[in-house]
Amino acid sequence: MSYYVTTPIYYVNAEPHLGHAYSTIAADILARHMRQRGEDVFFLTGTDEHGEPVAQAAQKLGVEPRELVDLNAPKFKELLPQINVSNDFFIRTSDPQHEAKVQEIVQLVHDNGYVYEGTYEGWYCPRCADFKTELELGPGHTCPIHKITLEREREDNWFFKLSAFQEQLERLYSERPDFVRPQARFNEALSFIRGGLEDVSLSRPKLTWGVRLPWDPEQVMYVWFDALLNYVTALSYAREGADLTDRFWPAFHIIGKDILKFHAVYWPAFLMAAGYEVPKGMFIHGYLLMEGHKMSKSLGNVLDPFEVIERFGADALRYYCFREVSFGQDGSVSAAGFEARYDSELANEYGNLASRTLAMIDRFRDGRVPEADPDPDLVSGAGGLAGVEAAVCGLLDRAELTQALEEIWKRVRRLNRYVEETRPWDLAKDEGEANRLDQVLYNLAEGLRVTTVLLSAYMPETGDRMLDALGVDRREITAFGSDGGGQSIEKLPPLFPKIETAAA
């Protein structure tokens, strides 16, 4: 089976921040998990480099747009290894191969009869690069996202016949109730469709920075259609000499809620117009908030992920983002919240479980995991290890990243309780309990293997270190009890040193 996952592509009019990292890590967790399941995975991210926001930012700096995008795009690319992201390709919409494919597809839409010339008048937000309907406006004709007063613009341009897809989109939403997740976002998109679709601008006559329309080179393509097409165009040139479209399309999209309308309404309609299959689905996440505001370049208030990575490692940041805020909802993040999760969960619960397990196997069994059977007390009951892999796979099939992480963490806590219940240090004092000690140590090592394999998508560096220390070669997801023991372990320094230690 193939699995194609994408992030939004990011505007290069300023520096990358935690919001960009959040979407990208989410897609990376899904990509890594699916690879563990043996899927044929393609994971795409990249930068959105055309349109008015970029042109305006360049003008303010007194440089050409090309100069600005060439300066900023590498910063987004450099972010990826810092946050342990395993993307298969990085697309830039200024790539000539992307531009040529965009022109080919938009010509198809034109030839299929879904484009016409007209005059547009409406409220335009230059930062969203979007015309707002009256219903979407904030008080005083403002943009509800960027809080700026909008001007009414009028221009002659080319239109896409979005209204022609009213029935098809309603049918898509009726037949595919999981097309957009979570449910609240599905309802929002469907409500927008049922409100009546109006045709939308396909081009901008006043701009020069963009992809030129093949039938009217005086106009450039409206940035949103150019940007959305990246998900298709990348497959045509990501591998030299190969077109991967048939192998991987359609895609599963991870996006933020501010771009819901474009992905959930415009995008499937545009694909239908070009004769392409609609996406496999999409998951819409909320905002990471500080003091109640979305983190953004224009509002400031940006939490710098790089300081966290420098002090605590990328895995700790990756874990925190999806543990603290339920994926799909808005939620607050803070330095205090990060430190609390790091100390109580990563250091005390998971890190301590790892240290104790390895130390006891080393001390009581000369560093070799005993061969034994699963303990029925650990297999079933609250937080039992039976079926954890199926539960996590089911949740991640629906991109429920936080709920899947909670399922894993329940087992981490159960294993810690198991240590306290069985007291291996007491069993070691009684030769008559040798078999029971073997069973306990095997179950701790096997439980640690199962939870660590599942956690590896979230914390890849930690997963590799822990599994190497456990003497486990395989990284694929298997059931509790499927590894029989017998392997040698290695000692490991603390995976998550306490914050006082880390800061020293």
C-alpha positions in Angstrom: 0.0 0.0 0.0 1.1 3.6 -0.7 0.8 6.5 1.7 1.3 10.1 0.6 1.3 12.7 3.3 1.9 16.5 2.9 2.3 19.6 5.1 1.1 23.0 4.0 3.8 24.8 2.1 5.0 27.7 4.0 5.2 31.4 3.0 8.7 32.6 2.8 8.0 36.2 3.6 9.6 35.8 7.1 11.5 33.3 9.4 10.2 29.9 10.3 8.7 29.5 13.8 7.0 26.9 16.0 3.8 26.9 14.0 5.7 25.7 10.9 7.5 23.0 13.0 4.1 21.8 14.5 2.5 21.0 11.1 5.7 19.4 9.8 6.3 17.2 12.9 2.6 16.1 12.7 3.1 14.9 9.1 6.4 13.3 10.0 4.9 11.3 12.8 2.4 9.8 10.4 5.1 9.2 7.7 7.4 7.4 10.2 4.5 5.4 11.7 3.4 4.2 8.2 6.9 3.2 7.3 7.0 1.1 10.4 3.9 -0.6 9.1 5.6 -1.5 5.8 3.7 1.1 3.8 5.3 2.7 0.7 5.5 6.3 2.0 6.1 9.6 0.3 6.3 12.7 2.6 6.3 16.2 1.0 6.9 19.6 2.5 8.2 22.9 1.1 7.8 26.6 0.5 5.1 28.8 -1.1 7.1 31.5 -2.9 4.7 33.5 -5.1 2.0 36.0 -4.6 1.5 39.4 -3.0 2.7 38.7 0.6 6.1 37.8 -0.8 6.2 40.6 -3.3 5.2 43.1 -0.6 7.8 41.8 1.9 10.5 42.1 -0.8 9.5 45.6 -1.7 9.8 46.7 2.0 13.3 45.3 2.0 14.2 46.9 -1.3 15.0 43.6 -3.0 13.5 41.6 -5.8 11.1 38.8 -4.8 13.5 36.2 -6.2 16.2 37.5 -3.9 14.0 37.3 -0.9 12.7 33.7 -1.6 16.3 32.5 -2.3 17.3 34.0 1.1 14.4 32.6 3.1 13.5 29.2 1.6 16.8 27.6 2.8 15.9 28.5 6.4 12.7 26.4 6.1 14.7 23.5 4.6 17.3 23.8 7.4 14.6 23.5 10.0 13.8 20.0 9.0 16.9 18.1 10.3 16.8 20.2 13.4 13.3 18.8 14.3 14.2 15.2 13.1 11.9 15.4 10.0 12.2 12.6 7.4 10.6 14.2 4.4 11.2 12.6 1.0 11.2 15.9 -1.0 11.2 19.6 -0.4 9.3 21.6 -3.1 9.7 25.2 -3.9 7.0 26.8 -6.0 9.6 28.8 -7.8 11.0 25.5 -9.1 10.8 25.7 -12.9 9.4 22.1 -13.0 6.6 23.1 -10.7 5.8 26.2 -12.7 5.7 24.2 -16.0 3.4 21.5 -14.5 1.1 24.2 -13.0 0.7 25.7 -16.4 -0.1 22.3 -17.9 -2.8 21.6 -15.3 -4.4 25.1 -15.4 -4.5 24.8 -19.2 -6.5 21.5 -18.7 -8.9 23.3 -16.4 -9.3 26.0 -19.1 -9.7 23.5 -21.9 -12.3 21.6 -19.9 -14.5 24.8 -19.8 -14.1 25.9 -16.2 -12.4 29.3 -16.8 -13.8 32.6 -18.0 -13.0 36.3 -18.1 -14.7 38.7 -15.7 -14.4 41.6 -13.2 -14.0 41.0 -9.5 -14.8 43.4 -6.7 -14.3 42.5 -3.1 -12.5 42.9 0.3 -8.9 41.7 -0.2 -6.4 40.8 2.6 -2.9 41.0 1.2 -1.5 38.9 4.0 -3.9 36.0 3.5 -3.7 36.6 -0.3 -7.5 36.1 -0.2 -10.7 37.9 -1.1 -13.1 37.8 2.0 -16.8 37.4 1.7 -19.0 39.7 3.8 -19.6 36.8 6.2 -15.9 36.3 6.7 -15.1 39.9 7.6 -14.3 41.1 11.1 -15.6 44.3 12.6 -14.9 47.4 10.5 -14.1 45.4 7.4 -11.1 43.8 9.0 -9.3 40.5 8.4 -10.3 38.2 11.3 -6.9 36.6 11.3 -4.5 39.5 10.7 -6.7 42.2 12.4 -5.9 44.7 9.6 -8.5 46.9 7.8 -9.1 45.7 4.3 -9.6 47.7 1.1 -12.2 47.0 -1.5 -10.5 46.1 -4.7 -11.8 45.8 -8.3 -9.9 44.2 -11.1 -10.4 42.4 -14.4 -9.2 38.9 -14.3 -9.9 35.2 -15.1 -12.3 33.2 -13.0 -12.5 29.6 -12.0 -16.1 28.2 -12.1 -16.2 27.0 -8.5 -20.1 27.2 -8.6 -20.1 24.4 -11.2 -19.0 22.0 -8.5 -21.7 22.7 -5.9 -23.5 19.3 -6.4 -20.3 17.3 -6.8 -18.8 18.7 -3.6 -22.0 18.1 -1.6 -22.0 14.5 -2.9 -18.3 14.1 -2.0 -19.1 15.2 1.6 -22.1 13.0 1.7 -20.2 9.9 0.5 -17.0 10.5 2.5 -17.9 11.6 6.1 -14.2 11.3 7.0 -12.9 13.4 4.1 -12.2 16.3 6.5 -11.3 15.7 10.1 -12.0 16.5 12.9 -15.8 16.6 12.6 -16.1 20.3 13.5 -13.9 21.2 10.5 -15.9 18.9 8.2 -19.1 20.7 9.4 -17.5 24.1 8.8 -16.4 23.2 5.2 -19.8 21.6 4.4 -21.6 24.7 5.8 -19.5 26.9 3.5 -20.4 24.7 0.5 -24.1 24.6 1.4 -24.1 28.4 1.7 -23.7 28.5 -2.1 -20.5 28.6 -4.0 -19.4 31.6 -5.9 -16.8 31.6 -8.7 -13.4 32.7 -7.6 -10.5 34.7 -9.1 -7.9 32.5 -10.9 -5.5 35.2 -11.8 -4.1 38.6 -10.6 -3.5 41.3 -13.3 -1.5 43.7 -11.1 1.1 41.2 -10.0 4.2 40.1 -11.8 5.6 37.6 -9.3 3.9 34.3 -10.0 3.2 31.7 -12.6 1.9 33.2 -15.9 -1.3 31.9 -17.4 -0.4 30.0 -20.5 -3.3 31.5 -22.6 -2.8 35.1 -21.1 0.8 35.7 -20.2 -0.1 39.3 -19.0 -1.7 37.7 -15.9 -0.2 35.5 -13.2 -2.0 32.7 -11.5 -3.7 33.5 -8.2 -1.2 32.3 -5.6 -3.6 29.9 -3.9 -4.1 27.7 -7.0 -0.4 27.7 -7.8 0.4 26.7 -4.2 -2.3 24.0 -3.9 -1.0 22.3 -7.1 2.3 21.6 -5.4 0.9 18.4 -3.9 0.4 17.1 -7.5 3.4 18.8 -9.3 6.0 17.5 -6.8 5.3 13.9 -7.8 6.1 14.6 -11.4 9.7 15.7 -10.7 10.7 14.6 -7.1 12.6 11.6 -8.6 14.7 12.3 -11.6 13.4 10.5 -14.6 10.3 9.2 -12.8 6.7 10.4 -12.4 5.4 9.1 -9.1 1.8 10.4 -9.5 0.3 7.0 -10.3 2.2 5.4 -7.4 1.3 7.9 -4.7 -1.6 10.2 -5.6 -4.0 10.9 -3.9 -2.5 12.6 -0.8 -3.5 13.0 2.8 -3.0 16.6 3.8 -2.1 18.0 7.2 -3.1 21.7 7.4 -3.9 24.5 9.8 -7.5 25.8 10.3 -6.8 29.2 8.7 -6.5 27.5 5.2 -9.5 25.2 5.5 -11.6 26.8 2.8 -8.8 26.5 0.2 -8.1 22.9 0.9 -11.5 21.5 1.7 -13.5 23.4 -1.0 -11.4 25.0 -3.7 -8.9 22.2 -4.0 -11.1 19.2 -4.6 -13.1 21.3 -7.1 -10.0 22.3 -9.0 -8.8 18.7 -9.1 -12.2 17.6 -10.4 -12.0 20.3 -13.1 -8.6 19.0 -14.2 -9.7 15.4 -14.2 -7.7 14.3 -11.1 -8.8 12.2 -8.2 -9.6 14.2 -5.1 -7.4 13.9 -2.0 -7.5 10.8 0.3 -8.5 13.2 3.1 -7.2 15.9 5.3 -6.8 16.7 9.0 -7.2 20.3 10.1 -5.2 21.2 13.2 -5.7 24.2 15.5 -3.3 26.9 16.7 -0.6 26.7 19.4 -1.5 29.7 21.5 0.4 31.9 23.9 -1.7 34.4 25.8 -4.7 33.6 23.7 -3.2 34.6 20.3 -2.2 32.5 17.4 1.6 32.4 17.0 2.3 34.2 13.8 5.0 36.4 12.2 2.6 39.4 11.8 1.4 39.3 15.4 4.7 38.5 16.9 4.4 36.4 20.1 6.5 33.6 18.6 7.9 30.8 20.8 11.4 30.0 19.5 11.6 26.2 19.1 15.4 26.3 18.6 16.2 27.2 22.2 14.1 24.2 23.4 15.9 21.9 20.9 19.3 23.2 21.9 18.7 22.5 25.6 16.5 19.4 25.6 16.7 18.0 22.1 14.2 17.8 19.3 12.4 14.7 20.6 11.3 16.6 23.8 9.8 19.4 21.7 8.1 16.9 19.4 6.6 15.0 22.3 5.5 18.2 24.1 3.6 19.7 21.1 1.4 16.6 20.7 1.0 15.8 24.4 0.1 19.2 25.7 -2.4 20.2 23.0 -5.0 17.8 21.6 -4.2 17.7 17.9 -7.1 19.4 16.0 -7.8 21.8 18.9 -6.4 25.2 19.8 -4.3 25.0 22.9 -1.8 26.9 25.0 1.9 26.2 25.2 4.4 27.7 27.6 7.9 27.2 29.0 6.4 26.2 32.3 4.1 23.6 30.6 7.1 22.2 28.7 9.2 21.9 31.8 6.4 20.2 33.7 5.8 17.5 31.0 9.6 17.0 30.5 10.2 16.4 34.2 7.1 14.4 35.2 6.6 12.3 32.0 9.8 12.1 29.9 12.3 12.1 32.8 10.3 10.4 35.6 8.0 8.1 33.8 9.6 7.0 30.6 13.3 7.8 31.3 13.1 6.2 34.8 11.4 3.1 33.4 14.1 2.7 30.9 16.9 3.2 33.4 15.5 0.8 36.0 14.7 -1.9 33.5 18.2 -1.9 31.9 19.9 -1.6 35.3 18.0 -4.6 36.8 18.6 -6.8 33.8 22.3 -5.8 34.0 22.5 -6.5 37.7 20.3 -9.5 38.1 20.8 -11.3 34.8 24.3 -10.2 33.6 22.9 -8.0 31.0 20.8 -10.5 29.1 17.0 -10.3 28.7 15.6 -13.6 30.1 13.4 -15.8 27.9 9.9 -16.1 29.5 6.2 -15.7 28.8 4.0 -12.6 28.9 2.6 -12.0 32.4 -1.3 -12.2 32.3 -1.4 -9.4 34.8 0.4 -7.1 32.4 -1.3 -8.3 29.2 -4.9 -7.5 30.3 -6.6 -5.1 32.7 -6.4 -1.3 32.8 -3.6 -0.2 30.6 -2.7 -3.7 29.6 -0.2 -4.3 26.8 -2.6 -6.5 24.8 -3.8 -4.8 21.6 -1.9 -1.5 22.1 -0.4 -1.6 18.7 -3.9 -2.1 17.0 -5.3 0.8 19.1 -2.4 3.1 18.1 -2.6 2.1 14.4 -6.3 2.7 14.4 -6.0 6.2 15.9 -3.1 7.2 13.6 -5.1 6.0 10.6 -7.4 8.9 11.6 -4.5 11.2 12.3 -5.5 11.4 16.0 -1.9 12.0 17.2 -2.6 13.1 20.7 -5.0 10.2 21.4 -2.6 7.7 20.0 0.2 9.1 22.2 -2.1 8.8 25.3 -2.7 5.1 24.5 1.1 4.6 24.5 1.6 6.6 27.7 -1.1 4.6 29.5 1.2 1.5 28.9 4.3 3.4 30.1 2.5 4.1 33.4 1.3 0.6 33.6 4.9 -0.7 33.3 6.0 1.6 36.0 3.2 0.3 38.3 4.3 -3.3 37.3 7.8 -2.5 38.7 6.3 -1.4 42.0 3.9 -4.4 42.2 6.5 -7.1 41.4 9.5 -5.5 43.2 12.2 -7.3 41.2 14.8 -6.3 43.8 13.0 -8.4 46.4 12.6 -11.3 44.0 16.4 -11.3 43.4 17.0 -12.0 47.1 15.1 -15.3 46.9 16.6 -18.1 44.8 13.2 -19.8 44.8 11.8 -16.8 42.8 14.3 -17.1 40.0 11.7 -18.0 37.4 9.4 -15.2 38.5 12.2 -12.7 38.3 12.9 -13.9 34.8 9.3 -13.4 33.9 9.2 -9.9 35.4 12.4 -8.7 33.7 11.4 -10.2 30.4 8.0 -8.5 30.6 9.6 -5.1 31.5 12.0 -5.4 28.5 9.3 -6.5 26.1 6.9 -3.8 27.4 9.6 -1.2 26.9 10.2 -2.5 23.4 6.6 -2.4 22.4 6.0 1.1 23.8 9.3 2.4 22.4 8.6 1.1 18.9 5.3 3.0 19.0 6.9 6.1 20.4 9.6 6.1 17.8 7.4 8.0 15.3 7.1 10.8 17.9 10.6 10.6 19.3 12.8 9.0 16.6 16.2 9.7 18.2 15.1 8.4 21.6 13.5 5.4 20.0 16.7 4.4 18.2 18.9 4.8 21.4 16.5 2.8 23.5 15.9 0.0 21.1 19.7 -0.3 20.5 20.2 -0.5 24.2 17.6 -3.2 24.4 19.4 -5.2 21.7 16.4 -4.9 19.4 17.2 -4.8 15.7 13.6 -4.6 14.3 11.8 -1.3 14.2 8.4 -2.6 12.8 5.3 -2.6 15.0 4.6 -6.0 16.5 2.4 -7.3 19.4 3.5 -7.6 23.0 5.1 -11.0 23.5 6.2 -11.4 19.9 9.9 -10.9 20.8 11.1 -13.8 22.9 14.1 -12.3 24.8 17.6 -13.7 25.0 19.3 -10.7 23.6 22.1 -8.7 25.4 21.4 -5.2 26.6 23.7 -2.2 27.0 23.7 0.5 29.7 22.4 3.9 28.7 22.9 7.3 30.1 19.6 9.0 31.2 17.5 9.6 28.1 16.0 12.7 29.6 18.2 14.2 32.3 16.3 16.2 34.9 16.0 19.9 34.0 18.5 21.0 36.7 21.0 18.6 35.3 20.3 19.6 31.7 20.6 23.3 32.5 23.9 22.9 34.4 
